[in-house]
Amino acid sequence: MKKLLITSFALVFLLAGCGQKKETPAASTTASDPIQSNLPVLDNAEKNTVVTKTLLMPKSENGTQQIQTITYKGNQFLTLTIQQKRPVGDELKTFISENGLEETQKALLEAEEKDETIQEARKLAGFKLETKLLSETEIQTTTTYDFQVLDVKKASQLEYLKNIGLENLLKNEPSQYIADRVANGATEQ
């Protein structure tokens, strides 16, 4: 959009330069001053606009499907939500057939409550983890990182989050992060 706008202005000036000059040189510089002073306004508007993009990642060989929702403002990540749907493993399928979906969901939540690494991560402001059994064959995990609140250094030291690479993620510009995902097969929704 920005390139298109700049190219359009350049084309207008180029075509105006080809025509007959009826105005004095002083008048033509006055006419271009307002346009030049508006460009920083457009740049600031883009930097201050909150943008949300949703990316659908390619399905993996084992049937895992991931959707990432990235919210950012300028070059700053605001939130990242990763929703991952995957097939239920054989052990969990057996448990479901013996106990039903509702009881299995309760058992999953109890297991998470007993997992100290998950509980330690859940205590961190700006981090949210939800696991939901969608059916007898599919489970969904939704992880949300709110970078406006999350202490990334502390999160990177926690056992559950240390291999996620949050610090490296934040070194990227959000637009570049999205472009990299799209280049690797993600589709923007």
C-alpha positions in Angstrom: 0.0 0.0 0.0 2.8 2.4 1.0 4.8 1.6 -2.2 1.7 2.0 -4.3 1.0 5.4 -2.7 4.6 6.6 -3.2 4.7 5.3 -6.8 1.4 7.1 -7.5 2.8 10.4 -6.2 6.0 10.0 -8.2 4.0 9.2 -11.4 1.9 12.4 -10.8 5.0 14.5 -10.4 6.6 12.9 -13.5 3.5 13.5 -15.7 3.2 17.0 -14.3 6.8 17.7 -15.3 6.1 16.6 -18.9 3.2 19.1 -19.4 3.4 22.8 -20.2 4.5 25.0 -17.3 2.0 27.7 -16.7 2.9 28.3 -13.1 6.0 30.0 -11.7 8.6 27.8 -10.1 7.7 29.2 -6.7 4.0 28.1 -7.1 5.0 24.5 -8.0 7.2 24.1 -4.8 4.3 25.4 -2.7 2.0 22.8 -4.3 4.3 19.9 -3.4 4.9 21.0 0.2 1.5 19.9 1.5 2.0 16.4 -0.1 5.4 16.0 1.5 4.1 17.1 4.9 1.3 14.5 4.6 3.6 11.6 4.1 4.9 11.5 7.7 1.2 11.5 8.8 0.6 8.4 6.7 3.7 6.8 8.2 2.6 7.6 11.7 -0.9 6.2 11.0 0.6 2.9 9.8 2.8 2.7 12.9 -0.2 3.4 15.3 -2.7 1.1 13.6 -3.4 -2.2 15.4 -3.3 -5.0 12.9 -4.5 -8.6 13.4 -3.6 -11.4 11.0 -4.7 -15.0 11.1 -2.5 -17.6 9.5 -3.5 -21.2 8.7 -0.4 -23.4 8.7 -0.2 -26.4 6.4 -1.4 -29.6 8.0 1.4 -31.8 9.2 1.9 -35.5 8.3 0.4 -36.6 11.6 -2.7 -34.5 11.0 -1.9 -31.6 13.3 -3.4 -28.3 12.1 -2.2 -24.9 13.5 -3.8 -21.5 13.3 -1.8 -18.5 14.5 -3.4 -15.1 15.2 -0.9 -12.3 15.4 -1.9 -8.8 16.7 0.7 -6.1 16.3 1.1 -2.3 16.2 3.9 -1.0 14.0 7.0 -3.2 14.7 5.7 -4.4 18.1 4.0 -7.7 18.8 0.9 -7.3 21.0 -0.4 -10.8 21.2 0.2 -14.2 19.6 -2.5 -16.9 19.9 -1.7 -20.4 18.6 -4.5 -22.8 18.2 -3.4 -26.4 17.5 -5.8 -29.2 16.6 -4.4 -32.7 16.5 -5.6 -36.3 16.4 -6.0 -38.0 19.7 -3.4 -40.6 20.5 -4.2 -44.3 20.9 -3.8 -44.2 24.7 -6.3 -41.3 24.9 -8.7 -43.0 22.5 -8.8 -46.0 24.8 -9.4 -43.8 27.8 -12.2 -42.0 25.9 -13.9 -45.3 24.9 -13.7 -46.5 28.5 -14.8 -43.3 30.3 -16.5 -41.0 27.7 -15.6 -37.5 26.5 -16.8 -35.6 29.5 -14.8 -37.7 32.0 -11.7 -37.7 29.8 -11.9 -33.8 29.6 -12.0 -33.7 33.4 -9.0 -36.1 33.6 -7.0 -34.0 31.2 -7.7 -30.9 33.3 -6.7 -32.8 36.4 -3.5 -34.0 34.8 -2.6 -30.4 33.8 -3.3 -29.2 37.3 -0.8 -31.8 38.7 1.8 -30.8 36.1 4.1 -28.4 38.0 5.6 -27.0 34.8 2.2 -26.1 33.3 1.1 -24.6 36.6 4.3 -22.5 36.9 3.7 -21.2 33.4 0.0 -20.4 34.0 1.0 -18.2 37.0 2.8 -15.9 34.6 0.8 -12.8 33.7 0.3 -12.7 29.9 0.3 -16.4 29.3 -2.8 -18.6 28.9 -3.1 -22.3 28.0 -6.3 -24.1 27.3 -6.8 -27.8 26.4 -10.1 -29.0 25.0 -11.2 -32.4 23.8 -13.2 -31.6 20.7 -14.3 -35.2 19.8 -13.3 -38.8 20.3 -10.6 -38.2 17.6 -9.5 -34.6 18.0 -8.0 -32.4 20.8 -7.3 -28.7 20.7 -4.7 -26.7 22.6 -4.9 -22.9 22.6 -1.9 -20.9 23.8 -2.0 -17.1 24.1 1.0 -14.8 24.7 0.1 -11.2 25.6 3.3 -9.4 25.1 2.0 -6.2 26.6 2.0 -8.0 30.0 4.2 -11.0 29.6 7.7 -10.9 31.1 9.5 -12.6 28.2 12.8 -13.1 30.0 11.1 -14.8 32.9 8.9 -16.9 30.6 12.0 -18.0 28.6 13.5 -19.4 31.9 10.4 -21.5 32.8 10.7 -25.2 32.0 7.4 -25.3 30.0 8.2 -22.2 27.9 12.0 -22.2 27.6 12.2 -24.0 24.2 9.5 -21.8 22.5 11.9 -19.1 21.5 9.9 -16.1 22.6 13.0 -13.8 22.8 13.9 -14.7 19.2 10.3 -14.2 18.0 10.3 -10.6 19.4 13.6 -9.8 17.5 11.6 -10.1 14.3 9.2 -7.5 13.0 5.7 -8.8 13.0 5.3 -8.2 9.2 8.5 -10.2 8.6 7.3 -13.0 10.9 4.1 -13.2 8.9 5.9 -13.1 5.6 8.2 -15.9 6.7 5.2 -18.1 7.7 3.4 -17.4 4.3 6.7 -18.2 2.5 6.7 -21.6 4.3 3.2 -22.5 3.2 0.9 -20.7 5.6 -2.2 -19.0 4.1 -3.6 -15.7 5.4 -7.3 -15.9 6.4 
